[in-house]
Amino acid sequence: MSKIFKFLIYLIILIGIGVVAYVYLGPWFGVDFDAPQSEIRQPVTLDAQ
């Protein structure tokens, strides 16, 4: 049972390292993580009396 637990811990750590590496190295491979930015203006009508 402890071997399975150790294996799962090591697997989770390796997956975490892989995700962090993908985030840092992604832009070098053409992956764009930036959200599209554009200004949005909408008129607001306030019904104050």
N, CA, C, O and CB atoms as a CASP TS submission, in Angstrom:
PFRMAT TS
TARGET T0000
AUTHOR 0000-0000-0000
METHOD Language model
MODEL 1
PARENT N/A
ATOM      1  N   MET     1       0.832  -1.202   0.000  1.00  0.00           N
ATOM      2  CA  MET     1       0.000   0.000   0.000  1.00  0.00           C
ATOM      3  C   MET     1       0.869   1.256   0.000  1.00  0.00           C
ATOM      4  O   MET     1       0.547   2.238  -0.668  1.00  0.00           O
ATOM      5  CB  MET     1      -0.942   0.004   1.217  1.00  0.00           C
ATOM      6  N   SER     2       1.968   1.221   0.749  1.00  0.00           N
ATOM      7  CA  SER     2       2.824   2.402   0.805  1.00  0.00           C
ATOM      8  C   SER     2       3.524   2.645  -0.529  1.00  0.00           C
ATOM      9  O   SER     2       3.825   3.789  -0.869  1.00  0.00           O
ATOM     10  CB  SER     2       3.858   2.254   1.919  1.00  0.00           C
ATOM     11  N   LYS     3       3.789   1.566  -1.299  1.00  0.00           N
ATOM     12  CA  LYS     3       4.418   1.743  -2.610  1.00  0.00           C
ATOM     13  C   LYS     3       3.484   2.493  -3.559  1.00  0.00           C
ATOM     14  O   LYS     3       3.923   3.354  -4.321  1.00  0.00           O
ATOM     15  CB  LYS     3       4.806   0.376  -3.213  1.00  0.00           C
ATOM     16  N   ILE     4       2.207   2.163  -3.506  1.00  0.00           N
ATOM     17  CA  ILE     4       1.228   2.855  -4.350  1.00  0.00           C
ATOM     18  C   ILE     4       1.119   4.313  -3.932  1.00  0.00           C
ATOM     19  O   ILE     4       1.037   5.200  -4.782  1.00  0.00           O
ATOM     20  CB  ILE     4      -0.154   2.169  -4.268  1.00  0.00           C
ATOM     21  N   PHE     5       1.118   4.563  -2.638  1.00  0.00           N
ATOM     22  CA  PHE     5       1.033   5.937  -2.133  1.00  0.00           C
ATOM     23  C   PHE     5       2.250   6.747  -2.554  1.00  0.00           C
ATOM     24  O   PHE     5       2.113   7.893  -2.981  1.00  0.00           O
ATOM     25  CB  PHE     5       0.901   5.941  -0.604  1.00  0.00           C
ATOM     26  N   LYS     6       3.446   6.158  -2.437  1.00  0.00           N
ATOM     27  CA  LYS     6       4.672   6.845  -2.870  1.00  0.00           C
ATOM     28  C   LYS     6       4.626   7.114  -4.372  1.00  0.00           C
ATOM     29  O   LYS     6       4.996   8.196  -4.829  1.00  0.00           O
ATOM     30  CB  LYS     6       5.927   6.005  -2.515  1.00  0.00           C
ATOM     31  N   PHE     7       4.170   6.122  -5.134  1.00  0.00           N
ATOM     32  CA  PHE     7       4.084   6.291  -6.582  1.00  0.00           C
ATOM     33  C   PHE     7       3.142   7.437  -6.939  1.00  0.00           C
ATOM     34  O   PHE     7       3.453   8.241  -7.817  1.00  0.00           O
ATOM     35  CB  PHE     7       3.613   4.990  -7.248  1.00  0.00           C
ATOM     36  N   LEU     8       1.999   7.519  -6.272  1.00  0.00           N
ATOM     37  CA  LEU     8       1.049   8.602  -6.546  1.00  0.00           C
ATOM     38  C   LEU     8       1.625   9.957  -6.173  1.00  0.00           C
ATOM     39  O   LEU     8       1.423  10.933  -6.896  1.00  0.00           O
ATOM     40  CB  LEU     8      -0.254   8.370  -5.792  1.00  0.00           C
ATOM     41  N   ILE     9       2.337  10.034  -5.059  1.00  0.00           N
ATOM     42  CA  ILE     9       2.966  11.299  -4.660  1.00  0.00           C
ATOM     43  C   ILE     9       3.997  11.717  -5.699  1.00  0.00           C
ATOM     44  O   ILE     9       4.022  12.874  -6.119  1.00  0.00           O
ATOM     45  CB  ILE     9       3.629  11.172  -3.265  1.00  0.00           C
ATOM     46  N   TYR    10       4.854  10.777  -6.117  1.00  0.00           N
ATOM     47  CA  TYR    10       5.857  11.102  -7.134  1.00  0.00           C
ATOM     48  C   TYR    10       5.196  11.511  -8.448  1.00  0.00           C
ATOM     49  O   TYR    10       5.661  12.432  -9.119  1.00  0.00           O
ATOM     50  CB  TYR    10       6.791   9.906  -7.365  1.00  0.00           C
ATOM     51  N   LEU    11       4.127  10.839  -8.808  1.00  0.00           N
ATOM     52  CA  LEU    11       3.422  11.165 -10.041  1.00  0.00           C
ATOM     53  C   LEU    11       2.816  12.564  -9.968  1.00  0.00           C
ATOM     54  O   LEU    11       2.885  13.314 -10.941  1.00  0.00           O
ATOM     55  CB  LEU    11       2.331  10.129 -10.322  1.00  0.00           C
ATOM     56  N   ILE    12       2.230  12.922  -8.842  1.00  0.00           N
ATOM     57  CA  ILE    12       1.655  14.263  -8.675  1.00  0.00           C
ATOM     58  C   ILE    12       2.743  15.322  -8.742  1.00  0.00           C
ATOM     59  O   ILE    12       2.543  16.376  -9.346  1.00  0.00           O
ATOM     60  CB  ILE    12       0.895  14.368  -7.339  1.00  0.00           C
ATOM     61  N   ILE    13       3.896  15.055  -8.128  1.00  0.00           N
ATOM     62  CA  ILE    13       5.006  16.015  -8.175  1.00  0.00           C
ATOM     63  C   ILE    13       5.509  16.173  -9.605  1.00  0.00           C
ATOM     64  O   ILE    13       5.770  17.294 -10.043  1.00  0.00           O
ATOM     65  CB  ILE    13       6.160  15.562  -7.250  1.00  0.00           C
ATOM     66  N   LEU    14       5.651  15.074 -10.339  1.00  0.00           N
ATOM     67  CA  LEU    14       6.111  15.163 -11.725  1.00  0.00           C
ATOM     68  C   LEU    14       5.106  15.895 -12.609  1.00  0.00           C
ATOM     69  O   LEU    14       5.500  16.668 -13.483  1.00  0.00           O
ATOM     70  CB  LEU    14       6.371  13.769 -12.283  1.00  0.00           C
ATOM     71  N   ILE    15       3.837  15.663 -12.396  1.00  0.00           N
ATOM     72  CA  ILE    15       2.816  16.380 -13.158  1.00  0.00           C
ATOM     73  C   ILE    15       2.881  17.872 -12.847  1.00  0.00           C
ATOM     74  O   ILE    15       2.763  18.695 -13.755  1.00  0.00           O
ATOM     75  CB  ILE    15       1.408  15.826 -12.844  1.00  0.00           C
ATOM     76  N   GLY    16       3.066  18.230 -11.586  1.00  0.00           N
ATOM     77  CA  GLY    16       3.190  19.637 -11.205  1.00  0.00           C
ATOM     78  C   GLY    16       4.387  20.295 -11.865  1.00  0.00           C
ATOM     79  O   GLY    16       4.285  21.410 -12.377  1.00  0.00           O
ATOM     80  N   ILE    17       5.524  19.604 -11.855  1.00  0.00           N
ATOM     81  CA  ILE    17       6.722  20.147 -12.513  1.00  0.00           C
ATOM     82  C   ILE    17       6.479  20.284 -14.017  1.00  0.00           C
ATOM     83  O   ILE    17       6.918  21.260 -14.625  1.00  0.00           O
ATOM     84  CB  ILE    17       7.956  19.238 -12.245  1.00  0.00           C
ATOM     85  N   GLY    18       5.793  19.327 -14.614  1.00  0.00           N
ATOM     86  CA  GLY    18       5.495  19.401 -16.049  1.00  0.00           C
ATOM     87  C   GLY    18       4.590  20.571 -16.389  1.00  0.00           C
ATOM     88  O   GLY    18       4.798  21.238 -17.403  1.00  0.00           O
ATOM     89  N   VAL    19       3.591  20.832 -15.561  1.00  0.00           N
ATOM     90  CA  VAL    19       2.681  21.961 -15.805  1.00  0.00           C
ATOM     91  C   VAL    19       3.426  23.278 -15.676  1.00  0.00           C
ATOM     92  O   VAL    19       3.247  24.174 -16.501  1.00  0.00           O
ATOM     93  CB  VAL    19       1.490  21.927 -14.825  1.00  0.00           C
ATOM     94  N   VAL    20       4.259  23.406 -14.650  1.00  0.00           N
ATOM     95  CA  VAL    20       5.026  24.638 -14.466  1.00  0.00           C
ATOM     96  C   VAL    20       5.992  24.836 -15.627  1.00  0.00           C
ATOM     97  O   VAL    20       6.140  25.953 -16.122  1.00  0.00           O
ATOM     98  CB  VAL    20       5.794  24.609 -13.128  1.00  0.00           C
ATOM     99  N   ALA    21       6.648  23.776 -16.065  1.00  0.00           N
ATOM    100  CA  ALA    21       7.556  23.883 -17.213  1.00  0.00           C
ATOM    101  C   ALA    21       6.793  24.274 -18.476  1.00  0.00           C
ATOM    102  O   ALA    21       7.289  25.076 -19.268  1.00  0.00           O
ATOM    103  CB  ALA    21       8.302  22.551 -17.436  1.00  0.00           C
ATOM    104  N   TYR    22       5.607  23.729 -18.676  1.00  0.00           N
ATOM    105  CA  TYR    22       4.799  24.068 -19.854  1.00  0.00           C
ATOM    106  C   TYR    22       4.397  25.538 -19.831  1.00  0.00           C
ATOM    107  O   TYR    22       4.391  26.201 -20.867  1.00  0.00           O
ATOM    108  CB  TYR    22       3.544  23.178 -19.924  1.00  0.00           C
ATOM    109  N   VAL    23       4.060  26.047 -18.640  1.00  0.00           N
ATOM    110  CA  VAL    23       3.664  27.453 -18.541  1.00  0.00           C
ATOM    111  C   VAL    23       4.839  28.368 -18.862  1.00  0.00           C
ATOM    112  O   VAL    23       4.673  29.368 -19.561  1.00  0.00           O
ATOM    113  CB  VAL    23       3.120  27.764 -17.137  1.00  0.00           C
ATOM    114  N   TYR    24       6.028  28.033 -18.356  1.00  0.00           N
ATOM    115  CA  TYR    24       7.180  28.891 -18.598  1.00  0.00           C
ATOM    116  C   TYR    24       7.760  28.731 -20.006  1.00  0.00           C
ATOM    117  O   TYR    24       8.241  29.702 -20.589  1.00  0.00           O
ATOM    118  CB  TYR    24       8.247  28.602 -17.576  1.00  0.00           C
ATOM    119  N   LEU    25       7.718  27.532 -20.546  1.00  0.00           N
ATOM    120  CA  LEU    25       8.320  27.295 -21.855  1.00  0.00           C
ATOM    121  C   LEU    25       7.321  27.372 -23.002  1.00  0.00           C
ATOM    122  O   LEU    25       7.723  27.331 -24.165  1.00  0.00           O
ATOM    123  CB  LEU    25       8.986  25.955 -21.867  1.00  0.00           C
ATOM    124  N   GLY    26       6.043  27.482 -22.707  1.00  0.00           N
ATOM    125  CA  GLY    26       5.015  27.532 -23.736  1.00  0.00           C
ATOM    126  C   GLY    26       5.188  28.641 -24.756  1.00  0.00           C
ATOM    127  O   GLY    26       5.066  28.383 -25.953  1.00  0.00           O
ATOM    128  N   PRO    27       5.470  29.876 -24.325  1.00  0.00           N
ATOM    129  CA  PRO    27       5.641  30.949 -25.320  1.00  0.00           C
ATOM    130  C   PRO    27       6.778  30.689 -26.310  1.00  0.00           C
ATOM    131  O   PRO    27       6.719  31.183 -27.436  1.00  0.00           O
ATOM    132  CB  PRO    27       5.893  32.259 -24.614  1.00  0.00           C
ATOM    133  N   TRP    28       7.796  29.943 -25.935  1.00  0.00           N
ATOM    134  CA  TRP    28       8.881  29.610 -26.873  1.00  0.00           C
ATOM    135  C   TRP    28       8.408  28.652 -27.955  1.00  0.00           C
ATOM    136  O   TRP    28       8.981  28.606 -29.044  1.00  0.00           O
ATOM    137  CB  TRP    28      10.066  28.998 -26.124  1.00  0.00           C
ATOM    138  N   PHE    29       7.361  27.885 -27.655  1.00  0.00           N
ATOM    139  CA  PHE    29       6.848  26.920 -28.617  1.00  0.00           C
ATOM    140  C   PHE    29       5.599  27.415 -29.331  1.00  0.00           C
ATOM    141  O   PHE    29       4.939  26.644 -30.028  1.00  0.00           O
ATOM    142  CB  PHE    29       6.553  25.618 -27.927  1.00  0.00           C
ATOM    143  N   GLY    30       5.265  28.697 -29.165  1.00  0.00           N
ATOM    144  CA  GLY    30       4.158  29.284 -29.896  1.00  0.00           C
ATOM    145  C   GLY    30       2.819  29.218 -29.187  1.00  0.00           C
ATOM    146  O   GLY    30       1.788  29.465 -29.813  1.00  0.00           O
ATOM    147  N   VAL    31       2.800  28.897 -27.916  1.00  0.00           N
ATOM    148  CA  VAL    31       1.549  28.851 -27.162  1.00  0.00           C
ATOM    149  C   VAL    31       1.344  30.204 -26.497  1.00  0.00           C
ATOM    150  O   VAL    31       2.228  30.690 -25.792  1.00  0.00           O
ATOM    151  CB  VAL    31       1.563  27.699 -26.102  1.00  0.00           C
ATOM    152  N   ASP    32       0.188  30.813 -26.715  1.00  0.00           N
ATOM    153  CA  ASP    32      -0.097  32.141 -26.171  1.00  0.00           C
ATOM    154  C   ASP    32      -1.095  32.010 -25.027  1.00  0.00           C
ATOM    155  O   ASP    32      -2.232  31.587 -25.235  1.00  0.00           O
ATOM    156  CB  ASP    32      -0.645  33.092 -27.275  1.00  0.00           C
ATOM    157  N   PHE    33      -0.671  32.374 -23.822  1.00  0.00           N
ATOM    158  CA  PHE    33      -1.527  32.263 -22.641  1.00  0.00           C
ATOM    159  C   PHE    33      -2.199  33.584 -22.278  1.00  0.00           C
ATOM    160  O   PHE    33      -2.968  33.634 -21.318  1.00  0.00           O
ATOM    161  CB  PHE    33      -0.717  31.767 -21.464  1.00  0.00           C
ATOM    162  N   ASP    34      -1.926  34.651 -23.020  1.00  0.00           N
ATOM    163  CA  ASP    34      -2.511  35.948 -22.698  1.00  0.00           C
ATOM    164  C   ASP    34      -3.984  35.983 -23.090  1.00  0.00           C
ATOM    165  O   ASP    34      -4.386  35.470 -24.134  1.00  0.00           O
ATOM    166  CB  ASP    34      -1.743  37.075 -23.403  1.00  0.00           C
ATOM    167  N   ALA    35      -4.760  36.597 -22.232  1.00  0.00           N
ATOM    168  CA  ALA    35      -6.176  36.779 -22.542  1.00  0.00           C
ATOM    169  C   ALA    35      -6.317  37.897 -23.566  1.00  0.00           C
ATOM    170  O   ALA    35      -5.569  38.872 -23.511  1.00  0.00           O
ATOM    171  CB  ALA    35      -6.998  37.097 -21.257  1.00  0.00           C
ATOM    172  N   PRO    36      -7.260  37.778 -24.497  1.00  0.00           N
ATOM    173  CA  PRO    36      -7.463  38.869 -25.454  1.00  0.00           C
ATOM    174  C   PRO    36      -7.950  40.115 -24.720  1.00  0.00           C
ATOM    175  O   PRO    36      -8.889  40.059 -23.926  1.00  0.00           O
ATOM    176  CB  PRO    36      -8.477  38.456 -26.557  1.00  0.00           C
ATOM    177  N   GLN    37      -7.296  41.234 -24.998  1.00  0.00           N
ATOM    178  CA  GLN    37      -7.628  42.468 -24.307  1.00  0.00           C
ATOM    179  C   GLN    37      -8.198  43.478 -25.291  1.00  0.00           C
ATOM    180  O   GLN    37      -7.594  43.786 -26.319  1.00  0.00           O
ATOM    181  CB  GLN    37      -6.394  43.042 -23.598  1.00  0.00           C
ATOM    182  N   SER    38      -9.367  43.982 -24.950  1.00  0.00           N
ATOM    183  CA  SER    38      -9.969  45.043 -25.737  1.00  0.00           C
ATOM    184  C   SER    38     -10.867  45.852 -24.805  1.00  0.00           C
ATOM    185  O   SER    38     -11.431  45.328 -23.845  1.00  0.00           O
ATOM    186  CB  SER    38     -10.772  44.469 -26.960  1.00  0.00           C
ATOM    187  N   GLU    39     -10.984  47.131 -25.112  1.00  0.00           N
ATOM    188  CA  GLU    39     -11.792  48.018 -24.279  1.00  0.00           C
ATOM    189  C   GLU    39     -13.262  47.880 -24.664  1.00  0.00           C
ATOM    190  O   GLU    39     -13.609  47.929 -25.844  1.00  0.00           O
ATOM    191  CB  GLU    39     -11.324  49.491 -24.422  1.00  0.00           C
ATOM    192  N   ILE    40     -14.102  47.712 -23.685  1.00  0.00           N
ATOM    193  CA  ILE    40     -15.543  47.577 -23.910  1.00  0.00           C
ATOM    194  C   ILE    40     -16.239  48.705 -23.175  1.00  0.00           C
ATOM    195  O   ILE    40     -16.064  48.869 -21.967  1.00  0.00           O
ATOM    196  CB  ILE    40     -16.075  46.181 -23.432  1.00  0.00           C
ATOM    197  N   ARG    41     -17.022  49.478 -23.897  1.00  0.00           N
ATOM    198  CA  ARG    41     -17.774  50.576 -23.303  1.00  0.00           C
ATOM    199  C   ARG    41     -19.254  50.332 -23.544  1.00  0.00           C
ATOM    200  O   ARG    41     -19.684  50.111 -24.676  1.00  0.00           O
ATOM    201  CB  ARG    41     -17.331  51.950 -23.888  1.00  0.00           C
ATOM    202  N   GLN    42     -20.031  50.376 -22.461  1.00  0.00           N
ATOM    203  CA  GLN    42     -21.470  50.220 -22.579  1.00  0.00           C
ATOM    204  C   GLN    42     -22.136  51.320 -21.763  1.00  0.00           C
ATOM    205  O   GLN    42     -21.750  51.566 -20.621  1.00  0.00           O
ATOM    206  CB  GLN    42     -21.930  48.805 -22.103  1.00  0.00           C
ATOM    207  N   PRO    43     -23.136  51.984 -22.343  1.00  0.00           N
ATOM    208  CA  PRO    43     -23.824  53.004 -21.583  1.00  0.00           C
ATOM    209  C   PRO    43     -24.681  52.373 -20.469  1.00  0.00           C
ATOM    210  O   PRO    43     -25.266  51.302 -20.629  1.00  0.00           O
ATOM    211  CB  PRO    43     -24.694  53.858 -22.516  1.00  0.00           C
ATOM    212  N   VAL    44     -24.722  53.082 -19.347  1.00  0.00           N
ATOM    213  CA  VAL    44     -25.493  52.606 -18.202  1.00  0.00           C
ATOM    214  C   VAL    44     -26.542  53.640 -17.857  1.00  0.00           C
ATOM    215  O   VAL    44     -26.230  54.819 -17.693  1.00  0.00           O
ATOM    216  CB  VAL    44     -24.577  52.323 -16.983  1.00  0.00           C
ATOM    217  N   THR    45     -27.781  53.203 -17.746  1.00  0.00           N
ATOM    218  CA  THR    45     -28.877  54.093 -17.367  1.00  0.00           C
ATOM    219  C   THR    45     -29.218  53.835 -15.899  1.00  0.00           C
ATOM    220  O   THR    45     -29.567  52.716 -15.521  1.00  0.00           O
ATOM    221  CB  THR    45     -30.133  53.877 -18.288  1.00  0.00           C
ATOM    222  N   LEU    46     -29.112  54.886 -15.074  1.00  0.00           N
ATOM    223  CA  LEU    46     -29.434  54.776 -13.672  1.00  0.00           C
ATOM    224  C   LEU    46     -30.821  55.338 -13.431  1.00  0.00           C
ATOM    225  O   LEU    46     -31.118  56.458 -13.845  1.00  0.00           O
ATOM    226  CB  LEU    46     -28.393  55.497 -12.812  1.00  0.00           C
ATOM    227  N   ASP    47     -31.665  54.581 -12.772  1.00  0.00           N
ATOM    228  CA  ASP    47     -33.010  55.031 -12.464  1.00  0.00           C
ATOM    229  C   ASP    47     -33.071  55.573 -11.043  1.00  0.00           C
ATOM    230  O   ASP    47     -33.770  55.026 -10.190  1.00  0.00           O
ATOM    231  CB  ASP    47     -34.016  53.890 -12.648  1.00  0.00           C
ATOM    232  N   ALA    48     -32.340  56.644 -10.795  1.00  0.00           N
ATOM    233  CA  ALA    48     -32.336  57.258  -9.457  1.00  0.00           C
ATOM    234  C   ALA    48     -33.383  58.388  -9.419  1.00  0.00           C
ATOM    235  O   ALA    48     -33.534  59.129 -10.390  1.00  0.00           O
ATOM    236  CB  ALA    48     -30.900  57.813  -9.094  1.00  0.00           C
ATOM    237  N   GLN    49     -34.089  58.510  -8.312  1.00  0.00           N
ATOM    238  CA  GLN    49     -35.120  59.561  -8.208  1.00  0.00           C
ATOM    239  C   GLN    49     -34.742  60.561  -7.159  1.00  0.00           C
ATOM    240  O   GLN    49     -35.480  61.518  -6.924  1.00  0.00           O
ATOM    241  CB  GLN    49     -36.492  58.964  -7.884  1.00  0.00           C
TER
END
